[in-house]
């Protein structure tokens, strides 16, 4: 399992994460065949530094645009501004879609691939969450 993302798409996510800090940021990734072609930044309705809940209107608009463009939901991203860089227990329990989960954090204890570091010390890591377990996946930059 892997996900192909461009530098520009990573930068769109990073800017949203940076803008929302110290609150959690969130959004959706769409495309086809593991290749991301659209990033949708969504407002965190929870307005919390440790939790996110996507604004339902923003989420609906994103899903409608995906359908209109013939895209599939490939991923969900959110940030952990104060860590951890891994999926939290809440992330695992509330994972509702069988898609890649990208977590942005300022911490990175592993300092290894497939972690992606942005210019402003935010790190992105991808995970597949299923049956109460998370497995790190490769994020391929194209």
VOLO-809368 format. One record per residue (C-alpha): residue number from 0; residue in three letters; chain; x, y, z. Coordinates in nm, 2 decimals. Layout:
% residues N
R  num  residuo  cadena      c1      c2      c3
R  NUM      ALA       A       X       Y       Z
...
END
This chain:
% residues 142
R  num  residuo  cadena      c1      c2      c3
R    0      UNK       A    0.00    0.00    0.00
R    1      UNK       A    0.13    0.34   -0.09
R    2      UNK       A    0.01    0.69   -0.19
R    3      UNK       A    0.15    0.91   -0.46
R    4      UNK       A    0.15    1.29   -0.37
R    5      UNK       A    0.31    1.59   -0.54
R    6      UNK       A    0.52    1.85   -0.36
R    7      UNK       A    0.25    2.11   -0.43
R    8      UNK       A   -0.01    1.89   -0.26
R    9      UNK       A    0.21    1.84    0.04
R   10      UNK       A    0.26    2.21    0.06
R   11      UNK       A   -0.12    2.27    0.04
R   12      UNK       A   -0.16    2.04    0.34
R   13      UNK       A    0.13    2.19    0.53
R   14      UNK       A    0.01    2.54    0.48
R   15      UNK       A   -0.34    2.44    0.62
R   16      UNK       A   -0.18    2.26    0.91
R   17      UNK       A    0.04    2.56    0.99
R   18      UNK       A   -0.25    2.80    0.95
R   19      UNK       A   -0.47    2.60    1.19
R   20      UNK       A   -0.20    2.55    1.46
R   21      UNK       A   -0.22    2.52    1.75
R   22      UNK       A   -0.55    2.36    1.67
R   23      UNK       A   -0.57    2.03    1.47
R   24      UNK       A   -0.62    2.08    1.10
R   25      UNK       A   -0.80    1.83    0.87
R   26      UNK       A   -0.89    1.76    0.51
R   27      UNK       A   -0.94    1.50    0.24
R   28      UNK       A   -0.73    1.36   -0.05
R   29      UNK       A   -0.89    1.24   -0.37
R   30      UNK       A   -0.77    1.08   -0.69
R   31      UNK       A   -0.76    0.74   -0.86
R   32      UNK       A   -0.53    0.44   -0.83
R   33      UNK       A   -0.32    0.56   -0.53
R   34      UNK       A   -0.24    0.89   -0.72
R   35      UNK       A   -0.37    1.20   -0.54
R   36      UNK       A   -0.51    1.47   -0.78
R   37      UNK       A   -0.70    1.69   -0.53
R   38      UNK       A   -0.65    1.82   -0.18
R   39      UNK       A   -0.95    1.95    0.01
R   40      UNK       A   -0.88    2.15    0.33
R   41      UNK       A   -1.18    2.13    0.57
R   42      UNK       A   -1.25    2.34    0.88
R   43      UNK       A   -1.21    2.15    1.21
R   44      UNK       A   -1.55    2.20    1.36
R   45      UNK       A   -1.42    2.08    1.70
R   46      UNK       A   -1.17    2.37    1.72
R   47      UNK       A   -0.95    2.16    1.94
R   48      UNK       A   -0.57    2.11    1.97
R   49      UNK       A   -0.62    1.74    2.04
R   50      UNK       A   -0.92    1.64    1.83
R   51      UNK       A   -1.08    1.70    1.49
R   52      UNK       A   -1.43    1.68    1.35
R   53      UNK       A   -1.46    1.78    0.99
R   54      UNK       A   -1.72    2.05    0.92
R   55      UNK       A   -2.01    1.85    0.76
R   56      UNK       A   -2.09    2.12    0.50
R   57      UNK       A   -1.72    2.14    0.39
R   58      UNK       A   -1.70    1.77    0.38
R   59      UNK       A   -2.01    1.74    0.18
R   60      UNK       A   -1.89    2.00   -0.07
R   61      UNK       A   -1.56    1.80   -0.11
R   62      UNK       A   -1.75    1.48   -0.17
R   63      UNK       A   -1.97    1.64   -0.42
R   64      UNK       A   -1.67    1.78   -0.61
R   65      UNK       A   -1.50    1.44   -0.60
R   66      UNK       A   -1.81    1.28   -0.76
R   67      UNK       A   -1.84    1.55   -1.02
R   68      UNK       A   -1.47    1.51   -1.11
R   69      UNK       A   -1.48    1.13   -1.12
R   70      UNK       A   -1.24    1.10   -0.82
R   71      UNK       A   -1.24    0.86   -0.52
R   72      UNK       A   -1.15    0.93   -0.16
R   73      UNK       A   -0.79    0.82   -0.12
R   74      UNK       A   -0.70    0.97    0.21
R   75      UNK       A   -0.77    1.18    0.51
R   76      UNK       A   -0.52    1.41    0.67
R   77      UNK       A   -0.51    1.58    1.00
R   78      UNK       A   -0.25    1.72    1.24
R   79      UNK       A   -0.12    1.65    1.59
R   80      UNK       A    0.03    1.99    1.67
R   81      UNK       A    0.17    1.87    2.00
R   82      UNK       A    0.23    1.51    1.90
R   83      UNK       A    0.22    1.22    1.89
R   84      UNK       A    0.33    1.15    1.53
R   85      UNK       A    0.14    0.82    1.53
R   86      UNK       A   -0.23    0.76    1.52
R   87      UNK       A   -0.40    0.81    1.85
R   88      UNK       A   -0.63    0.57    2.01
R   89      UNK       A   -0.92    0.80    1.90
R   90      UNK       A   -0.78    0.81    1.55
R   91      UNK       A   -0.79    0.43    1.54
R   92      UNK       A   -1.13    0.39    1.70
R   93      UNK       A   -1.29    0.66    1.48
R   94      UNK       A   -1.13    0.55    1.14
R   95      UNK       A   -1.45    0.53    0.93
R   96      UNK       A   -1.31    0.50    0.58
R   97      UNK       A   -1.08    0.24    0.43
R   98      UNK       A   -0.83    0.51    0.31
R   99      UNK       A   -0.48    0.63    0.39
R  100      UNK       A   -0.46    0.85    0.70
R  101      UNK       A   -0.18    1.11    0.69
R  102      UNK       A   -0.08    1.26    1.02
R  103      UNK       A    0.12    1.58    1.04
R  104      UNK       A    0.32    1.65    1.35
R  105      UNK       A    0.61    1.86    1.46
R  106      UNK       A    0.77    1.56    1.63
R  107      UNK       A    0.94    1.27    1.46
R  108      UNK       A    1.11    1.02    1.68
R  109      UNK       A    1.18    0.77    1.41
R  110      UNK       A    1.36    1.01    1.16
R  111      UNK       A    1.33    0.75    0.88
R  112      UNK       A    1.14    0.70    0.56
R  113      UNK       A    0.85    0.70    0.48
R  114      UNK       A    0.83    1.02    0.69
R  115      UNK       A    0.81    1.34    0.48
R  116      UNK       A    0.96    1.66    0.63
R  117      UNK       A    0.84    2.00    0.51
R  118      UNK       A    1.04    2.31    0.51
R  119      UNK       A    0.89    2.43    0.84
R  120      UNK       A    0.96    2.12    1.06
R  121      UNK       A    0.63    1.96    1.01
R  122      UNK       A    0.64    1.59    0.94
R  123      UNK       A    0.39    1.38    0.74
R  124      UNK       A    0.34    1.01    0.79
R  125      UNK       A    0.09    0.78    0.63
R  126      UNK       A   -0.10    0.50    0.79
R  127      UNK       A   -0.36    0.24    0.70
R  128      UNK       A   -0.60    0.18    0.99
R  129      UNK       A   -0.81   -0.14    0.99
R  130      UNK       A   -0.95   -0.37    1.25
R  131      UNK       A   -0.82   -0.16    1.54
R  132      UNK       A   -0.46   -0.16    1.42
R  133      UNK       A   -0.25    0.09    1.22
R  134      UNK       A    0.02    0.01    0.97
R  135      UNK       A    0.26    0.27    0.84
R  136      UNK       A    0.25    0.30    0.46
R  137      UNK       A    0.48    0.47    0.21
R  138      UNK       A    0.41    0.82    0.09
R  139      UNK       A    0.57    0.86   -0.26
R  140      UNK       A    0.65    1.21   -0.37
R  141      UNK       A    0.61    1.27   -0.74
END
